[in-house]
Amino acid sequence: MSRAQSQPEKTRAPGRPYHHGDLRRAILAAALDVIAADGPSALSLRDLARRAGVSHAAPAHHFKDRTGLLTAIAAEGFGLLAATVGEVTDLKDAGVRYVRFAREYPAHFQVMFTPELLRADDLELTTARALASEALRGAVSAVPPDRRGGDARLAGIAAWSLAHGFATLLLSHNLDDPVGDQDPENVFRDLASMLFRSP
């Protein structure tokens, strides 16, 4: 096998992209598939390189190590969450979108809230997490105090606990029987109405 064949991530003709395409995205996609199927503990950079069809050292060029890869996944997830929740100001709608995000991006969701897997001081992660938190706080602040109580911080914890707990139970199939054939988003909206009643 030639050097060019053994190191495809470094091979390109002048003025042309890497023949693999977007290697970073390919590795992230492969990692998300593994996490969705078997959880974060099953991740191996060597296995991801094999799945992406590149040399075993290629993932390290983009993520340094396994922690770096998981941190990148979490940062991407918080960015997606911020974009999803930031489009609404109604607290119930924000909660529904939070649950929807968890259902659409279960691998991201699983990694985002497991801090021991992540590099806590990573700038991309802390920035994306702050954006997501700000979007959630904005939805809570839009609720009049007479409907959420005087302490917006506690109201935010209550709203987050409800949405996150529901999403976690849903993804782990603990709500299969209670929810049944109902749309989980409609079920969550009903639960949120019990907690934050409209005037």
N, C-alpha and C positions, 0 to 999 in steps of 0.2 A: 504494500500500500504506500502511495506517495505521501510526502509531507502535506501536500495540499488536500489530499483525501482525508488524512487523519485529523486535520484541523480546519474544518469547513467554516468555522466562525471567523477565521482570519482571511479567508480567500475571497477576493473579488477582483473583477477586471476594473481598470481605471474608469472612473465616472459611473460605475454601476453599483447597485446595492449588494450587500451580502446575499449570496445565493439562497441562504436559508430564509431570508426575510427578516422580520423583527424577532431576533433571538430572545430578547428580554421578555417580550409578550408571550412567545412560545413556551418559555420556561414557567412563567406565571400561570399560563393556562393549564399546563401539565400539572403544576403543583395544586391548583384548585380542583382538578379532577381527582387527584389522590386524596386530598383532604375531604372532599365530598363523599368519597367512597369509604375511606378507612381512617379518617381523622388526621390531625397534624403530626401525631407521633410516627406515622408511616412515611413521612417525607424523608427522602434521601437525595442529595444533590447528584450523586452518581446515577441513580435511577432516573432522575428527571432529565439528565443529559442524554441518557439512552433513549428515553421517550421522544426527546426533541431531535434526536439524530445528530448530536454534536459530541465533541470530545468531552471526557469526564470533567475537565478543568473549566469548561466554558461557563457554567453557572456562576462560578466564583468571580469571573470578570465583571459580572453585573451586580452580584449580591454579597460577595465576600464569603458568606457562610450561610448556614441554615437559618440562623437568627435574623440575618439581614433579609433573607427571602421572605420569612414570615412577617417581618416588620413592613416590608414593601406591600404585602398583601393586606395587612391591617390598614396601612395608610391609604391605599386605594379604596378599601371598604369605607373608611370614615369619609373620604371625599364623595363617594357615591351616596352615602347616607345623608351628608349635608345637602347635596343637590336634590335628593328626593324629598327631604323634610322641609327644606328651605323654600319650597314653592308654595307653601300654605301657611296661613296664620291661625286657622281654627285648630284647637288642641286635639279634638277628636280625629280630625283629618290627619293631623301630624302623627298621631298614634297609629292610625290605619296604615299610613305610608311606612311607618317604622316596621310594622308587622309584614307588610308587603315586601319591604327591602330584605328582611330576614328570610322570607320564602324564596325570593328571586336570587339571593346571593348567600346561600347557607354556608358555604365554605368561608367566605369573608367573615360572616357573622360569628362563626365559631372561633376564628383566630383573633378578631378584634378585641374580644373581651377576655382574653387569656393573657394577662400582662407578663407572666413568667416566660412566655415564649418570645417576647418582643424586646427590642432595644429601646428602652423608655426615653432616652434623650435624643432620639432620631428626629431631626428637624421636620422632615416630611410628615412623619407620624404625628408629632405634637401640633403641627399646623392644621392638618386635616382633622384631628380630634377636636381642636378648638373650634373649627368651623362647624362641625356637627353639633357640638355642645351649644354654640351660639344659636344655631337654627332651632334646637329644641327649647332653649330658654325663651326665644322669641315667641314661640307658640304658647308657652305657659304665660308669658307676660301679657299676651293679648286677652287672656281671660280676666274679666272684672274681679276685683278682690272679693266681692260678695259671693262669688261662685267658687272661688278657690281658697279663700282664707287670706289672712294678711301676709303670711310668709310665703313669698313666691318661690323661695328656694325649696321649702318643704313640699310645696305643691309640685314642683318640678321633679323631686325625688319620687313622689307618689305616682305621677304620670309615667315617668321612665320605668319605675318598678312594674307598673301594670303592663305597659307595652312590651318591655323586655321579658318579663316573666311569661306573658302569654306566648310571645314568639318562641321562647326557649322550650316551653312545654309542647308547643305545636310541632316544632322541628324534631323533638325527641319522641313524638307519637304518643305522648301522654294524654293528649286531648282527642285522640281518634274517636273514642266512644262518646264523650260529651258533645263534641262538635258534630260528629256524624257527617251527614251530607250537606250541612249548612256551609255557606261561604264563611270561612274564618274571619274575613274582614268585617262582615256584618255582625258576627258574634262579638268581635272585639268592640265594635262601635256601641253595641248594647251594653257591654261591660263598662265602657268609658262613660256612658250616660248615667250609670248608677253612681259613679264616683264624682263626676263633674256635671251636676244637674243644670239644665237651662232654666232661666227664670220662668 
